[in-house]
Amino acid sequence: MGTNPPTIGILASEDANARACAASIERLGGRALRVEADDGAKPDVLLRLIDALACCDGAGGSGGAIKLVRAALDDDMPIYALGDGMHLLNAAFGGKSAEVVAEHSDEDEDGGETSAFHHIYIAPGSRLAAVVGSGGFVRVNSRHVEGIREAQKSPWLLASAYSLEDGVIEALESSRHRWVIGVQFRPERRMELPPHFDRLFQSLLERAMERMNRAEIRQ
């Protein structure tokens, strides 16, 4: 990414999820910085430290997290939401709470969480399709027990992917911002998805670099 890589804020309540997102960012040459939405810091102070925001699985839905995402949206900061980070994104846009869904996760023999797999449809012409290189049908991983359908989706967001089995929304994006994408699946678990989904993290870093360069020009 060059001598001055962009800094991506990592919003995640669980260490394992934060580390997984950070590894994906750092592997591509970015700098990861974990941000705490509820530690008393004002959102505008936190946003001055980063060039883009990744809402990882387990990002939470607290008032502080929603305020941080809304502040990032107001500043047109690139945002990438993964797993139930997509639910946080939907809430920041005024959407309703996610509801319990069946057969979108699995348990191992010890009762722990493991990935299920299912097919989704990515809408051709969507920003998601443009980033990953194609629309249509694809197999993805799934580790969630709550999901969003049209009744819960914010009217300010576009649904760009659906589960074929039950119509649960698998991706959301904003047409009002430069780069805001949320996915219900888990691209940071790289071995569980086709390799072209790495382009989501790559595109986030590219947009963050553009933002960083614009800021440097204004100075």
ChimeraX attribute file (.defattr): number of C-alpha atoms within 10 A of each C-alpha:
attribute: neighborCount
match mode: 1-to-1
recipient: residues
	/A:1	13
	/A:2	8
	/A:3	6
	/A:4	12
	/A:5	19
	/A:6	26
	/A:7	22
	/A:8	30
	/A:9	24
	/A:10	25
	/A:11	27
	/A:12	24
	/A:13	18
	/A:14	13
	/A:15	10
	/A:16	12
	/A:17	21
	/A:18	23
	/A:19	17
	/A:20	16
	/A:21	27
	/A:22	22
	/A:23	16
	/A:24	19
	/A:25	23
	/A:26	14
	/A:27	11
	/A:28	14
	/A:29	18
	/A:30	25
	/A:31	20
	/A:32	24
	/A:33	17
	/A:34	19
	/A:35	24
	/A:36	19
	/A:37	23
	/A:38	14
	/A:39	8
	/A:40	8
	/A:41	13
	/A:42	14
	/A:43	21
	/A:44	13
	/A:45	9
	/A:46	16
	/A:47	20
	/A:48	8
	/A:49	13
	/A:50	21
	/A:51	26
	/A:52	27
	/A:53	28
	/A:54	30
	/A:55	29
	/A:56	29
	/A:57	29
	/A:58	21
	/A:59	28
	/A:60	20
	/A:61	17
	/A:62	13
	/A:63	11
	/A:64	18
	/A:65	24
	/A:66	22
	/A:67	18
	/A:68	25
	/A:69	25
	/A:70	18
	/A:71	18
	/A:72	20
	/A:73	22
	/A:74	10
	/A:75	12
	/A:76	16
	/A:77	23
	/A:78	24
	/A:79	28
	/A:80	25
	/A:81	28
	/A:82	27
	/A:83	26
	/A:84	28
	/A:85	24
	/A:86	30
	/A:87	31
	/A:88	29
	/A:89	30
	/A:90	26
	/A:91	22
	/A:92	21
	/A:93	19
	/A:94	16
	/A:95	20
	/A:96	18
	/A:97	17
	/A:98	20
	/A:99	11
	/A:100	11
	/A:101	15
	/A:102	11
	/A:103	14
	/A:104	21
	/A:105	18
	/A:106	18
	/A:107	12
	/A:108	9
	/A:109	8
	/A:110	6
	/A:111	8
	/A:112	8
	/A:113	13
	/A:114	14
	/A:115	19
	/A:116	16
	/A:117	17
	/A:118	17
	/A:119	15
	/A:120	24
	/A:121	19
	/A:122	23
	/A:123	19
	/A:124	15
	/A:125	11
	/A:126	18
	/A:127	22
	/A:128	26
	/A:129	16
	/A:130	14
	/A:131	18
	/A:132	18
	/A:133	12
	/A:134	17
	/A:135	19
	/A:136	11
	/A:137	15
	/A:138	14
	/A:139	14
	/A:140	21
	/A:141	23
	/A:142	22
	/A:143	21
	/A:144	23
	/A:145	15
	/A:146	18
	/A:147	22
	/A:148	26
	/A:149	18
	/A:150	14
	/A:151	11
	/A:152	18
	/A:153	22
	/A:154	20
	/A:155	13
	/A:156	14
	/A:157	21
	/A:158	18
	/A:159	24
	/A:160	24
	/A:161	26
	/A:162	21
	/A:163	21
	/A:164	14
	/A:165	11
	/A:166	12
	/A:167	15
	/A:168	20
	/A:169	24
	/A:170	25
	/A:171	27
	/A:172	28
	/A:173	26
	/A:174	19
	/A:175	13
	/A:176	11
	/A:177	15
	/A:178	13
	/A:179	20
	/A:180	23
	/A:181	27
	/A:182	29
	/A:183	24
	/A:184	29
	/A:185	26
	/A:186	23
	/A:187	25
	/A:188	24
	/A:189	15
	/A:190	15
	/A:191	9
	/A:192	16
	/A:193	18
	/A:194	13
	/A:195	11
	/A:196	13
	/A:197	18
	/A:198	18
	/A:199	16
	/A:200	19
	/A:201	21
	/A:202	20
	/A:203	16
	/A:204	26
	/A:205	25
	/A:206	18
	/A:207	20
	/A:208	25
	/A:209	22
	/A:210	14
	/A:211	17
	/A:212	18
	/A:213	14
	/A:214	11
	/A:215	11
	/A:216	9
	/A:217	7
	/A:218	6
	/A:219	5
